[in-house]
């Protein structure tokens, strides 16, 4: 009786965990963004605010200056919908020279 109950409990757990894992993966998708824009000392703060507005959490941030532009690299996580919101917001910014993720 005890081993039957233990077996049933283990099987239920093994069926439930993959579903829970899928939900967690959907809620926490990680993407690395590279944003190219003109040199502007306020741009890092503006981009950080944009990530926060879109509900994304930044894990890592790096910036580099090239001859006439800045390249920002952001490692952020959040839901796929929040990432889509950020992509739309970046697409609407006329000052950006480009971005990729």
VENQUI-V25872 format. One record per pair of residues at least 24 apart in sequence whose C-alpha atoms are under 8 Angstrom apart, sorted by sequence separation. I is the first residue (numbers start at 1). J is the second residue. D is the distance in whole Angstrom. If there is no record, write none. Layout:
[[I,J,D] [I,J,D]]
//
This chain:
[[39,65,8] [56,82,6] [55,82,6] [56,83,7] [44,72,8] [54,82,5] [39,68,7] [54,83,7] [38,68,7] [39,69,5] [38,69,4] [39,70,5] [54,85,6] [37,69,6] [38,70,6] [54,86,6] [36,69,7] [37,70,5] [36,70,6] [37,71,7] [36,71,5] [51,86,7] [35,71,6] [36,72,6] [50,86,7] [34,71,7] [35,72,5] [34,72,6] [35,73,6] [33,72,8] [34,73,5] [50,89,8] [33,73,6] [34,74,6] [32,73,7] [33,74,5] [32,74,6] [33,75,6] [32,75,4] [33,76,8] [31,75,6] [32,76,6] [30,75,7] [31,76,6] [30,76,6] [31,77,6] [30,77,4] [29,77,5] [30,78,7] [28,77,6] [29,78,5] [28,78,5] [29,79,6] [27,78,6] [28,79,5] [29,80,6] [27,79,4] [28,80,8] [26,79,6] [27,80,7] [26,80,7] [38,95,7] [37,95,6] [38,96,7] [37,96,5] [38,97,7] [36,96,6] [37,97,5] [35,96,7] [36,97,5] [37,98,7] [35,97,8] [36,98,5] [35,98,6] [36,99,6] [35,99,4] [34,99,5] [35,100,7] [33,99,7] [34,100,5] [33,100,6] [34,101,6] [33,101,4] [32,101,5] [31,101,6]]
//
